[in-house]
């Protein structure tokens, strides 16, 4: 066996781009997949045999807020408006030093559950350093806020440009510019005024940066957009904010304002209407579906079945630990699949479709499918091993169904990015999780 070669073996290999391979192995050299084949007689220190397990591409978490991990359990208000107001208050009480160890713990939680690519929306900007240090692949969307008259749009864009330059410098320092790309997130229609939303759209277009926007998430947001009524409208009136009510639902407003395009990710779309979904399909946007967060905050179940029938790409995301409770993408997957069956009275998407959403479909949505998302020769070695020895996996002939219905974070035996092992059998390689935990505990104790 060639020096530097690693061979991963298991009872099942799920290439995603092709049919499952029973009793197979993956050959990795220099961070790249060089062969996917039936089990060979090769032996040596470079062989890792997981036995009763599934080898598959690394999972793609389509939407997250890693910096909020430390706020888990501190905001249990409902409905959505009360929750997000409480989150704003919580953030204001936290020292800036909190966000880095908080995001590091979130990244560790993702790695331990088999996530190799994460799309993270960040206000503080710490995500770039965290993903780079953790060895993850991903996209970092720098958030933009501005609902009041001051500062003006030009000033906010200058601040945004400076923040993006700082993120680029961070990625360069950690030599992570190939693994991690940047984007911009004008947060939502209730936190970004109309003129700023349009200005950010133009800026992102000129800079070649993709957008991520929370939209059509709650009934309160829809009431604000449609009729200038409800909790958000009352808050704006009390704060004397002259909000421009578009008199259309949120996604239709974004369409009419020229915001929607193939480089746009809509987060949630829980309340998307049929007319809006047709606009979404025509414009080529993708959707990040975060069902546990939506359920927790009483916002409903997104019409994923209808979206997919229209050809709208859908990815799964955990959202933040403060809204979903955990960053376990397997839990998100199971909840999503079963909730869609209950809501749509359909067995579609299939179990295999759901696994594709976590892998190849997710990679396509983020434009990285030539690198990752499936186990194919020439692609980067972003690979996960999921052990299937628990009793719950017994007599499960379909590996896709087994992953959707049974798998959980604790079953992940290996997480590899670019051929580098980030996590194996409960141990992190190169990420000091305990130091981050201690740092976080000290900061929280100081600011109680």
Secondary structure, 3 states (H helix, E strand, C coil): CCCCCEEEEEEEEECCCCCCEEEEEEEEECCEEEEEEECCCCCCCCEEECCCEEEEECEEEEEECHHHHHHCCCCCCCCHHHHHHHHHHHHHHCCCCHHHHHHHHHHHHHHHCCEEEEEEEECCCCHHHHHHHHCCEEEEEEEECECCCCCCHHHHHHHHHHHHHHHHHHHHHCCCCCCEEEEEEECECCCECHHHHHHHHHHHHHHCCEEEEEECCCHHHHHHHHHCCHHHHHHHHHCCCCCCCCCCCHHHHHHHCCCCCCCEEEEECCCCCHHHHHHHHHHCCEEEECHHHHHHCCCCCCCHHHHHHCCCCEEECCECHHHHCCCCHHHHHHHHHHHHHHHHCCCCCCHHHHHHHHCHHHHHHCCCCCCCCCCCCCCECCEEEEECCCHHHCCCCCHHHHHHHCCCHHHEEEEEECCEEEEECCEECCCCHHHHHHHHHHHHHHCC
